[in-house]
Amino acid sequence: MTTILINDIVPILVIMLLGYICGKFTFFDDDQRQGLNKLVLNIALPAALFISIVKATCKMFA
């Protein structure tokens, strides 16, 4: 259980925190934000979900 927390959830939380900080201090303009939003929602998030499902074993669901 601890390895799932460290390997899967912590990196997602760190990336979310970095995104929040970048948004708070306006590191990106509107066009860049829209492009990054499309990239994350259409490519990165589905890829991360797919990789997590592939790595999952039957023991994790029991």
Z-matrix of the N, CA and C atoms (Angstrom, degrees):
N
C 1 1.450
C 2 1.529 1 111.04
N 3 1.319 2 115.94 1 -39.45
C 4 1.457 3 119.96 2 -179.62
C 5 1.521 4 111.38 3 -66.22
N 6 1.329 5 116.93 4 -37.84
C 7 1.463 6 119.16 5 -179.90
C 8 1.521 7 111.16 6 -67.02
N 9 1.320 8 117.53 7 -34.82
C 10 1.464 9 120.14 8 176.33
C 11 1.522 10 109.65 9 -63.20
N 12 1.309 11 115.72 10 -43.17
C 13 1.460 12 120.54 11 -179.61
C 14 1.520 13 110.99 12 -62.60
N 15 1.310 14 116.63 13 -47.21
C 16 1.465 15 120.62 14 -176.19
C 17 1.524 16 111.36 15 -72.35
N 18 1.317 17 117.57 16 -44.58
C 19 1.462 18 120.66 17 -173.16
C 20 1.520 19 113.92 18 -79.82
N 21 1.313 20 118.54 19 -27.49
C 22 1.461 21 120.07 20 -173.74
C 23 1.525 22 114.10 21 -111.82
N 24 1.298 23 117.56 22 -43.31
C 25 1.460 24 120.01 23 -171.39
C 26 1.524 25 112.64 24 -87.24
N 27 1.315 26 118.07 25 -40.67
C 28 1.466 27 120.87 26 -177.65
C 29 1.532 28 112.20 27 -61.19
N 30 1.343 29 119.99 28 -45.55
C 31 1.471 30 118.03 29 177.96
C 32 1.528 31 113.15 30 -60.47
N 33 1.313 32 117.45 31 -36.11
C 34 1.463 33 120.38 32 178.43
C 35 1.523 34 110.21 33 -65.42
N 36 1.324 35 116.81 34 -42.84
C 37 1.461 36 120.24 35 179.09
C 38 1.526 37 111.72 36 -65.43
N 39 1.323 38 117.23 37 -37.71
C 40 1.469 39 120.71 38 177.99
C 41 1.521 40 110.38 39 -64.66
N 42 1.315 41 117.47 40 -43.15
C 43 1.461 42 120.88 41 179.37
C 44 1.529 43 110.59 42 -65.57
N 45 1.327 44 116.63 43 -39.14
C 46 1.465 45 119.56 44 176.78
C 47 1.526 46 110.72 45 -63.27
N 48 1.314 47 117.16 46 -40.69
C 49 1.462 48 121.24 47 178.36
C 50 1.527 49 110.94 48 -64.01
N 51 1.327 50 116.93 49 -42.74
C 52 1.462 51 120.19 50 177.17
C 53 1.527 52 111.35 51 -62.44
N 54 1.320 53 116.96 52 -40.60
C 55 1.459 54 120.56 53 177.26
C 56 1.515 55 112.04 54 -63.45
N 57 1.317 56 116.32 55 -40.50
C 58 1.461 57 120.28 56 178.12
C 59 1.528 58 110.84 57 -63.85
N 60 1.326 59 116.25 58 -44.44
C 61 1.468 60 120.28 59 -179.88
C 62 1.524 61 110.65 60 -63.78
N 63 1.327 62 117.06 61 -42.98
C 64 1.470 63 120.25 62 178.40
C 65 1.520 64 111.17 63 -62.90
N 66 1.323 65 117.20 64 -38.11
C 67 1.459 66 120.32 65 178.23
C 68 1.512 67 112.47 66 -70.95
N 69 1.308 68 116.36 67 -36.76
C 70 1.464 69 120.82 68 -178.53
C 71 1.525 70 111.21 69 -66.98
N 72 1.323 71 116.89 70 -39.10
C 73 1.460 72 120.62 71 -177.87
C 74 1.525 73 112.71 72 -98.67
N 75 1.316 74 117.63 73 11.94
C 76 1.472 75 125.61 74 176.93
C 77 1.531 76 112.88 75 47.18
N 78 1.333 77 115.81 76 59.10
C 79 1.458 78 120.91 77 175.41
C 80 1.530 79 111.28 78 -72.95
N 81 1.324 80 117.21 79 -24.50
C 82 1.456 81 121.64 80 -176.20
C 83 1.521 82 109.84 81 -120.24
N 84 1.343 83 115.85 82 145.56
C 85 1.460 84 118.46 83 174.85
C 86 1.533 85 109.12 84 -83.99
N 87 1.330 86 116.88 85 -179.15
C 88 1.467 87 120.94 86 -173.42
C 89 1.528 88 113.01 87 -62.35
N 90 1.326 89 117.39 88 -41.72
C 91 1.468 90 119.88 89 -179.78
C 92 1.530 91 111.43 90 -64.40
N 93 1.311 92 116.50 91 -41.58
C 94 1.461 93 120.06 92 178.92
C 95 1.523 94 110.87 93 -66.18
N 96 1.316 95 116.89 94 -39.58
C 97 1.468 96 120.45 95 178.72
C 98 1.518 97 111.23 96 -62.68
N 99 1.325 98 116.68 97 -42.99
C 100 1.462 99 119.76 98 179.44
C 101 1.522 100 111.18 99 -64.67
N 102 1.330 101 116.93 100 -40.02
C 103 1.460 102 120.67 101 178.54
C 104 1.519 103 112.03 102 -65.54
N 105 1.326 104 116.72 103 -43.89
C 106 1.460 105 120.25 104 178.14
C 107 1.523 106 111.31 105 -65.75
N 108 1.321 107 116.66 106 -37.06
C 109 1.456 108 120.79 107 178.41
C 110 1.527 109 110.72 108 -62.33
N 111 1.328 110 116.94 109 -45.19
C 112 1.465 111 120.78 110 177.90
C 113 1.524 112 111.05 111 -63.81
N 114 1.324 113 116.62 112 -41.46
C 115 1.460 114 120.70 113 179.49
C 116 1.523 115 111.26 114 -60.52
N 117 1.310 116 115.93 115 -47.12
C 118 1.465 117 119.90 116 -177.51
C 119 1.523 118 111.13 117 -67.38
N 120 1.326 119 117.28 118 -48.00
C 121 1.461 120 120.17 119 -175.05
C 122 1.525 121 113.27 120 -72.32
N 123 1.319 122 118.02 121 -32.49
C 124 1.462 123 120.30 122 -175.22
C 125 1.522 124 114.23 123 -96.02
N 126 1.327 125 118.05 124 -23.74
C 127 1.464 126 119.75 125 -175.05
C 128 1.526 127 112.18 126 -122.83
N 129 1.320 128 117.54 127 -56.81
C 130 1.464 129 120.69 128 -170.76
C 131 1.527 130 112.86 129 -68.69
N 132 1.317 131 117.89 130 -46.40
C 133 1.459 132 120.24 131 -178.24
C 134 1.528 133 112.51 132 -65.00
N 135 1.334 134 119.56 133 -47.75
C 136 1.469 135 118.12 134 176.09
C 137 1.532 136 112.90 135 -61.04
N 138 1.325 137 117.03 136 -36.95
C 139 1.466 138 119.53 137 178.50
C 140 1.526 139 110.78 138 -65.45
N 141 1.313 140 117.38 139 -42.20
C 142 1.466 141 120.61 140 179.10
C 143 1.528 142 111.23 141 -64.85
N 144 1.315 143 116.81 142 -40.33
C 145 1.466 144 119.84 143 177.23
C 146 1.523 145 111.29 144 -64.24
N 147 1.317 146 116.77 145 -42.30
C 148 1.457 147 120.85 146 179.12
C 149 1.525 148 110.99 147 -61.68
N 150 1.315 149 116.97 148 -45.38
C 151 1.463 150 120.71 149 179.99
C 152 1.526 151 110.67 150 -63.53
N 153 1.319 152 117.80 151 -40.60
C 154 1.465 153 120.55 152 178.54
C 155 1.520 154 111.44 153 -63.83
N 156 1.321 155 116.94 154 -39.82
C 157 1.466 156 120.21 155 179.21
C 158 1.521 157 110.77 156 -68.16
N 159 1.318 158 117.37 157 -40.28
C 160 1.458 159 120.68 158 179.70
C 161 1.527 160 110.80 159 -64.75
N 162 1.324 161 117.42 160 -38.92
C 163 1.463 162 121.26 161 -179.46
C 164 1.525 163 112.77 162 -74.11
N 165 1.311 164 117.34 163 -19.74
C 166 1.461 165 120.90 164 -176.87
C 167 1.526 166 110.41 165 -66.65
N 168 1.300 167 115.29 166 144.59
C 169 1.457 168 120.80 167 176.58
C 170 1.524 169 109.02 168 -113.88
N 171 1.304 170 115.97 169 167.40
C 172 1.467 171 120.24 170 179.52
C 173 1.523 172 111.51 171 -63.90
N 174 1.325 173 117.82 172 -29.91
C 175 1.458 174 120.94 173 179.79
C 176 1.523 175 111.83 174 -65.36
N 177 1.315 176 117.66 175 -28.39
C 178 1.459 177 120.69 176 179.96
C 179 1.521 178 111.61 177 -68.12
N 180 1.317 179 117.08 178 -27.60
C 181 1.458 180 120.71 179 -176.51
C 182 1.522 181 112.82 180 -92.10
N 183 1.306 182 117.13 181 -9.69
C 184 1.468 183 120.33 182 -177.67
C 185 1.510 184 111.60 183 -85.28
